[in-house]
Amino acid sequence: MRDQYYEQLDQIVDELVIITDRVRTAVADATTALLETDLATAERVIGGESDIEESIDEVEERALVLLATQQPVATDLRQLVSTLRMVADLQRMSALAVHISKIARRRMPAAAVPAPVRPLIRDMARVAHSMIGSAARIVSERDLDAAAALEFEDDDMDRLRQELFRVLLEGEWEHGVDTAIDLALLGRYYERMGDHAVNMARRVVYLVTGELPVA
């Protein structure tokens, strides 16, 4: 009976990793829709949110069933509590990918991101994609060194967002108020993805050590 219990715990971790990879793909696709003015890809990201939500709900339900029926303690309890926290982060990252796609779709056939800031948005998307991938590996391997390194990637994301604000606020902005608002939102969305990836890594630290890192 306990063998089945531990198998279920392992399956939950495997599903978390799969969902994280799916979210990373959604973020990459949302960025493609944004930078390449690709309506079909934007619609795919928007339409695919419900599938990711369904997978998240299934993992959450399985974790709650184990909490209720197995009365886990120590590391097992921390794993289930961490799972419930991480699915919330994944849910939010999926929603942020949809928000990016909706900005892209609303602006079509025009591009939502003017040429001068495209490199910045591309860099923010690249860092977000890398951080989500790192989060998947950290969850899978319980790699505390990688969890610590992710904090430095988050610093890169913060620096890029500050640079984006400098572009929007300094000098002469020639692309209109609505575009500036969209870009401020996009910067926030990518930054929040990084924050959620860091949250997931910190949950792994909690799982392994029993202590949450200081934010």
Order of alpha helices (4+ residues) and beta strands (2+ residues): alpha-alpha-alpha-alpha-alpha-alpha
